[in-house]
Amino acid sequence: MHIRKAIIPVAGMGTRFLPAAKAQPKEMLAVVDKPVIQYIVEEAVAAGIEEIIFVTAIGKRAIEDHFDRNFELEYRLEQKNKLKELKEVAKIGKLARFAFVRQSKPMGDGHAILTALPFVDAHEPVAFAFGDDIIDGKIPAFKEVIDVYNKYQDPVIALEAVPKKMVSSYGVIDGKKVTDRVWEIHGFIEKPEPKDAPSNLIFIGRGVLTPDLLQTLANQAPGKDDEIRLADAFMTYLKTGRVMYGCQFTGTRYDCGNKLGFLKAQIELGLKHPEIGRELKRYLKQVV
C-alpha cells in the first residue's frame, strides 16, 4: 500500500531545553526561521505523505496553532503588501491534512504511537517520526525509508552509523547488509555497552510500521518505568522470527533534542540560508 500517513509524537516535556521550553513546546523552537517540527513535516510531505497525525500533550497547543490558518496575520501581511511573508505563512497549513490527538499520560513512545491508531486503517502501514531530528539531504530521509518498505513490504527503520563509544545512548541493530545502505535486521538491543553492541548502526526516529508490527506493539507489555516502548516491540517482533529492514539515510542529521545538536543545526542550516548565509559565514570567520 502507498504510505500516505505519518504519526509524529510530540508529547515530551523538553526538560533539556528548560527554561526555553517552559511555555512553548521544544518542537516549536526555531532553527533559523522555522520551528524544528516544520522541517520534519516538510520532509515527510516531500516523500509523499499526505496526512500527519500529531500525538500531543498539555502545553502543546502552539503546534496546532502553527499548522492552522491565521486569518488575522494573513490579512495584516496582505494589507502591508508583505507578499513574500504572506506566501510563506499561508502555505504552512496547506502542507498536509493534520490531525491532533492527546496522549492521556506519558507512557512511552510506543503508547504514543498506539494513541494515534484510531486515525489509521487496520490494514494500513504508517510512517512515523520523532520530533527531535532534522535530517538535511538532497533526498528526504523519509523517502529513502519508504522506498525500502516499498521493495520489501516489511517494517523499516532509519539507521545512522556512529562511533562505537556512542552506541550506549541508542537502540542498536544486529543484521546483515543487503545493499550499500540497506540492512536486514535480525536483532535489536536498546542502549548496549559498546563492548556488547553488535554493530555501530543506531535507530534514528524515522520508519514505517506495518500492521503486524503495530499488533505486536498493541500487545507489548510495559517495560522500564512502566512505559510501552517502540524499541521493546521491535525486540519482541524480531524474536518471533520475523524480519525488519534498516535504511542508512544519506542526509546529515541534527539532533535538536540536545543543545549542541540544536546549535549545530542553527549554524549549518543558517550557512545554507539564502538570506543570511553569506553574512553568517563572514561573521563566523571573524569570531572563530
N, C-alpha and C positions, 0 to 999 in steps of 0.2 A: 504493500500500500504506500501511496505517496505520503511522506511525512509533512503534515500541514499544521501541526500544533506543537507548541513548546511550553513546558512548565518551568517557571523561574521562581524558586523560593527566595523571598526577601524578608523573612520574618526575624532574622537575627538582630540582636541588640546593638552590635557595633561597639562593644566595650573598648576595643583597641583604639578607637577614634574619639573617645571622650576627652574633653568636653564638647568637641565639634559635633558629635553625633547625639548630643543630649536632646536637642529639639528638632533635629532633622534626621531622616534615615541616612545611614552611611552610604547607601547606594545612590543617594542624591548629591553626594559631594562631587564637585565639578572637577574634571580633568580638562584644563584649558577653558573651553566654553560649553562643555556638555557634561551632564552627570554620568557617572560610571554606568548606570543602568541603561542609559540610552545607547551607549556604544554596544552593549550586549544585545539589545533589541535590534539595532540596525544590522548587526552581524547575522542574527537569526533570519531577519527579513531578506537579506541578501542571499541567503541559502534557500529561499523558497518558503519559509514559514509564513503562514497566513494568520494564525491565531496565537496569542500569547496569554497564558494563564499565570497570573502572579499570585503567589501564596504569601499573604501579608500578616501583619500583627498590629496591635495597637501602636500608634505613633508613626504609622507608615502612610498616612493619608496623602502626604506630598507626592508619593509615587503615582497614586491615582490621579491627582490633580495635574501632574506633569503630562500624562498621556491623554488627558481630556482637552477639549476645546476651551480656550479662554477668550470669550467673545469680547469682553471689555478691552483686554490687551490688544487683540487684533484690530478692534475699532480705533483705538488710540494710535496704533502704529500706522494704520491707513490714513488717518487724519493728518498725521505728521509727515506723510509721504516717505516713511521708512519701509520701503517695499521689500528690500533685501531681508530685513529683520522679520517682516511680516511673513514672508515665504518660509523662512526657517522655522518660525513658531507654528505656523499653520500645518506644516507637513508632519509634525510630531504625532498628532492624533490620528493621522491617516496611514501611519506606517503599517499597522495591522489591526485586527479586531482584538480588543483587550477584554479580559475578564479578571475579576479580583475575588479571591476567597480568603477568609481569615483562618489561620491555624489557631485552634482554640487554646492551646498552651504549648510551650516549647518542648516537644517530644522527639526531636531529631529530624534530620533532613529526609529520611525515609518517610516519616509521618507526614512531613510537608508535602511530599510527592503524592501520597495517598489522599491528602485533603483535596487535591486538585482533580482527582479521578472522576467526580461527577460530570466534569466538562469533557471527558474523553470517552469515546465509544468503547465497548467491551473488547472488541477485536481490533482495536486501533493501536499501532505503535506510536510512541510520542517521544519527541526530543525533550531534553532538559538542559538547564544551565544554572549554575550557582551565580550569585550576584556580585562576586568579588573580582573576577578575572576579565581584563580586557585583553583580547588577542588581536594583534595588529598584523595583517598579512595581505598579500595580493589576492589570495583565495580565502574566503571566510572559513574559519576552522569548523564551523557548523556544517558547511557544505562538504568538507573533506570527510567528516564523520558520517554524514548522511549518505555519501557516495559509497562508503564501505558497507553500511547497512543495506543499501540497495543491491549490492553484489552478493552478500552472504545471508541476508534476512535473519540474522541473529543479533542479539544486543551488542552495542558498540560503545566504547568509552574513549575519550580523548586521552592521549598519553604525551608525556614530556620526559626526555632524558635529563637527569640531574646528576651532579656529583654524588657519589655513594654516601658521603657523610651527611647528606641532606634527607635521605630516604626515611629517617625516623619520624618525620613530620607528616608523612603522606601514606596513602594506600599504594602498594607496590604489586605489580603483576609478575606472574611466572607464566611462561609460554614459549612458543616457537615463532620465529619470524616467517611470515608468509610471502611478503613482498618487501620492497625497500622501506615502507613506512607502515606496514600492517602486521599485526601480531595476532596469532590465535592464542587466546588466554586459557590456561588450564588451572591457574591458581591465583589467589588474591590474598595479600597479607596487609593488615592495617598497622601502620607505624612500626615496622620492624626495626630492630637494631641493625646498623649497617652490616655487621658480620653475618646476620641471619637473612638478609634480603636476597631474594632470588634474582633480582635484576636492579637496574637503576632507573627503571621506567615507572613513573608515578602517574596516578589517576588525577587528571585535571577536570574541573567541573563542567564538562560538556558530555553529551552522549545521546543514545537512542535506546529507549526501553521498550521491549516487546511485551505483548500481553502475558506470555508465560512468566517472564521475569517480574512483571507487575503483580502477578498472582503469588509468586514467591514472596515478594515484598509484603503483600497483604497478610500473609501467614507468618511473617517473620516475628519471632519473639523479641521483646525489648532486650537490649544488651546493657552495655555500660551506661551508668547514670539513668537507667530505666528509659533509654531512648531507642527508637526504631531507626536504625542507620541503614543507609543505602549500601554501604560497604559490607555490612553483615549479610544483606540479601545477596550480594554478589558472591560471597563465600559459600552461602547455602546453595545457591543456584549451581555453582561450579562443582560442588561436592556430589551433586546428583548425576554428574557425568555430562552435563550439557556444556555448550561452548559459548564463550563470548569472544568478541574481537576488540582489539585496540588499534587506534589510529594516531600515529605521531603527526600532529599538525605542523605546518610549515611556517606559521607566523611567529611573532615574538609575543610572549605572554608577560603581562604586567599584573602582579598580584596586588590589587588595590585593597585587599583586606588587611594589609600591613602598611605602616607609614613609609618605609623605604621603597616598597614597590609602587606606592601611590606617587611618591616624589619622582621616581624614575619615569613613570608614565607622564607626569607633568612636563618633564624636561624633553623626553624623546618625542612625544607627540606634539609638544609645543614647537620643537625644531622643524616638524613637518607641516606646521600650520601655515597656510598661505598668507595670513595677515600678519603674524608676529614672528615667523620662523627666522627670517634674516636678522631682525633686531635682537632676538634672543640669542642667536649664535654669536653675534658681536659682543653682547653683554657677557656671555659665559667665558669668552676669550679674555675679557678684562679681569674677571674675578677668579679664574682658576689658575 
